[in-house]
């Protein structure tokens, strides 16, 4: 159970880091930790100390709940809202179109099942 927990958290860290186009070194720098800590946690080979969980979550712009359990909470949505708020009108319209098309696709897929 514990190994699965650690590897699941590592997969979330890896996925978020890749989505944000960060290297392990860049994430380590943003989180004030080492590349070795990031690499070992992503591989599920090392359980992170509580302080490093907080630092990595902050660096990736997610809650510790998301890193630890994979559950999004209100602060995760607020972080995304803040990032969206930095877009200009054209970028916002493009993102809005993408999201609407994606939601329509998901709804159609669910209805087809």
N, C-alpha and C positions, 0 to 999 in steps of 0.2 A: 504494500500500500504506500509506504513512505517513498520508495523508489519511483513509483508512478507519479506521486505528487511532485517530487523534485523534477522529474523529466518533463512533466506537463508545464510546470512553471518555466523551465528552460526553453521549451518550445515557444511559449508566449513571448519570452524575452527575445529570442532569435527572430521570430516573426515581426515583432514591433520594430526591432533594430533594422531589419531589411526593408520594411515599409518606409522607414524614415531615411533610408539610404545612408546609414551610419556604419562605419567599420567598428570592429570590436574596440580598437584603440580610441576612436572618437566617443563611443558610449562610455568607456572607462573614464575618459577625461571629464565628460559631462557629469558623470556620477561620482567623481572623486574616488575612484577605486582603481584596480589594476586590470589590464587586459586578461591576465590569467584568471582572475575572479570571474570576469564576464564569460570567457571561453568555457571554463569549468561549469559554470551555472547553466549555460546554454546546452551543454552536452549532458546535463543531469548528473554530473559527477561530483558536484559539490553543493551542499545545502548552504544557502546564503545566511549570513548573520542578519538579524532584524534591521540593523542600521543600513546594511547594503541593499536590502529589499526596498527600504524607503528611498534611498539615493537613486537606485536604478528606476524605480517607479516615477520619481520626480523627473529624472532625466528623459524618460520616454513619454512623459505627459499622461500617465495613467495612474489609477489608484492602486494602492497595495492590494486591495481586494481583487482587482483584475489580475495582477501578477500572481497572487497566491492561489486564488480559487477560480479564476476565469469568469468572474461575475462582474458585469459592468454596473456601476452605481452612478448617482447623479453627477458627481464630480467628473466622471469620465465624459459624460455628455457635455458638461460645461466647458471642459478643456477643448473638445471638438468645436463647440460653438464659438469659443474664443478664436480658434484658428480660422474658422470660416469667416469670422468677422473681419479678418485682415484682407479678404479678397476684394478686388475692385468689382464693379457691377458686371462686367463681361465675364469675369472668372466665376462670380457667384451664379450667373445665369447658366453657364456651362455646367457647373457642379449640380445645380438644381435639376437640369435636364437629365444628367447622368443618374442621379438618385431616383427621380421619378420613373425613368425607364427600367432601372434595376428593381424597384419595388413592384412595378407592373409585371415584370418577368417573374419575380418570386410568387406573386399572387396567381399568375396564370399556371405556373408550375405546380403550386399547391392545389389548385382547382382541378388539374388534370389527373392528380393521383387519386 
